[in-house]
Amino acid sequence: MLKYQQSPSLHVMKKMLMFFSIIPFLVSGQRIKTGLELGSKSEKKYVYTITFSEVTNLAYPGVLSTLSLMQNAAVVNNGVIVWPELTKVQSSLSSICPFVLYGYKKSSFPSAGSCNVMEDGPLEFDTKFNGGKRFKITIPASQVNSDTKLVIGTYAAVLKLPNGKVHRLSKASVRSFRLMDMDFPLRNYVKYIIDVDGAWMSFEYAIERSVIN
């Protein structure tokens, strides 16, 4: 039995016809499916939950005092703020919405219109005040490197004593901490001391990291 063999010229013509039948799809922008569609995976993200846990009056322990306080936070990577997303009115670290706002009105902050923080009264304590206000930072894991820092700024603090003496923060205090130092499953703590016009105050934060995909 004789087998039919396709001539080379006919074979070439069939390939050309197939090629020209595909061109309209390429020109129209339609994508030709290959049978295996690869879905893009969402990037891993880190969520840092930061709790303002304690403020201690180191200068006047045992003396009932009131403290007004305004603090904010940001994540800075190579000198660029990567969290929060800045708006037109937030041109610098000092104009970012506060996360701690005790004894101040939102109107005292430059970008008050876009702030969601609650206005709380001033803190009253003798030696220590146990806080609890917390906020969350969510950033892509790829943006956390050896230079990525959590920056906490104290832009206003007024300590009033029972005898009427007032200590007022005259210069903003900005502290930074490497996020990579807090990439542990256990709770991390950040503690630092600032000078409010001769009244030394200690601030402490608890930081916990979780992962989402």
N, C-alpha and C positions, 0 to 999 in steps of 0.2 A: 504494500500500500504506500502510495506516495504521500509524503508530508508536505503540506503547503508551507513554503518559506516566504516570509514577507521581504520584499525588496528593500534595500537600504534607503532608497529615495522615499518610499512610502512611509517607512519608519520615521524618517526625519520630518516629514510633513505632519505626521500625527503629533510629534512633540511640539512643533511650532504652533499647531492649532490649540494645543493644551495651554501653551504659554500665553497666547493672545487671548484665550478665554479667561485667564487670571488677571490680566492687566486692568479691566474695569474695576475690579475689587480693590486693587492697589491704588488706583487713581482716586476712587471715591473715599478712601480712608478706612474702609472696612478691614477688619482683621480676620485672617484666615485661621480657624481653629486647627490645632494640631492633634486634638484628642486628649492632650494632657495640659490642663490649665493650672499653672502654678500660682497659688494665692500668696500674697505678701504677708509676712508675719509682723505683728505690731511690735514696736520697739519696747524693750524692758525699761521700766521706770522705777525710780526710788521715791518712796514717800517718807519724808521725815516729819514726825509728829513732835513738836516742841512745846513743852509745858513750862510756863513761868511758875516755878514751884515755891520759891522762898525769897524773901528779902529780910535782911538782918540789920538792925541798927547797932553798929559797932561802936559808935561814938558815945551814945547815951543809952546803954542797956538798962532796962527796967523803968525807963521814963516814958510815960504815955505820950506818943507823938502822932502827928498826922503827916502823911506823905502824899503829895501829888506827883504823878509820874506819867511820862510819855515816852514810849519806846517803839522802835520799828525794827524790821529785819529784812535782809536780802541775801541772795546767793550771788557771789561774784566769781567769775571765771576769767582769769587773765585780764583783770581790770574791767571787765564788761559785766553788767548786771544781767543775769539770765533768769532770775526770779525776784520779784514778780514781773510781769510784762508791764513795761512803763507806758503811761499815756502821755499825751501832749503836755499836760500840766505837771508831770513828774519827770523833771529834768535831772534830778540828782538823788542821791541816797536819802538826803534829809527831807525830800518831798514825798517819799513813799508813805502809804497809809500806815498808821500805827497799829500794832497788835496789842499793846498794853496802853490803856488810856484811863488813868485814875485821877479824878479831881480836875479834869480838863474837859472842855467842850470840843466837839469835832471841828467847830469853826476856828479853833486855834491852830489847826493844821493846814498847810498850804493847799493840799489836795482833798479837802474834807468832802467835797461833793461826790467823790467816787469811793468813799470809805464805807465799809460795812461794819466796822467795829462798834461795839456797844459803849455808851458813855457810863462809866461807873464813878461813884463818889471816891473821895480820897481814902487812903488806907489808914486805919487806926490800929496801932499796936505798941507794945512796950519794948520788946526785944526783937521778936520775929513775927513776920506775917507769912502764913502759909497760903500760897496762891492757888492756882488751878486753871487759870486761863490758858488755853492752848490754841495753836494754829498749825496748819499743815503746809508743807512744801512738797510739790511734786515736780520732779525734773527727770529727763532721760538719763539713764545710767551712763550713756556715752559722754555726758557732759561733766561727770564727776571724775576729776583727776587730781594730781598732787597739788594743783594750784587752786582748786575750787574751795571757796571759803564761805562759811556762814558768818555774816556780818550783823551784829546787833548794835544799834545806835540808841543812846539815851539822849534825848534832845531837850528834855525839860524835867526838872525835879525840884520840888520845894518841900523842905522838912520844917514843920512848925512844932515848937516845944511849948509846954504848959506855961512857962514864964513869959511867953510872947516873943521869944527869940526865933528868928527865921533864918534858915540856911537855904540858899538858892543856887542851883547849878548855873555857873557863869559861862562854861564852855562845854560843848557837846562831847560826850564820851563815846567813842566808837571802838568796839572790840571785834576781832575776827578769829575764827576757829576753822581749822581744816576739816572738811566733811569726811575725808578719807579716814580721819582718826576716829570717826563715829560709826564706821561701817561694821558694826558688830551686832550679833543677835541680842545681846544683853542691853539693858538700858544704860545710856551714857549720861554723864552729868557735866555741865559747864558752870563754872563758878568764877566770878571776878569781883573786884572791889573798885568803887569809884569814890571820889572826893566831892561831896556837895558842900562847897564853901566851908571846909573844915569838919564837916560831919561825914564820917566814913560809913558807907553803906555797902553791904555785900549782896549780890544778886546770884541766884542759882536757877538753872534750867535743867529739866530732864529731856533727853532726846532719844527717840526710838525710831528705828528704820524698818520699813517693810518694803516688799517688792511686788509690783504688779506688771502684768504683760498686756 
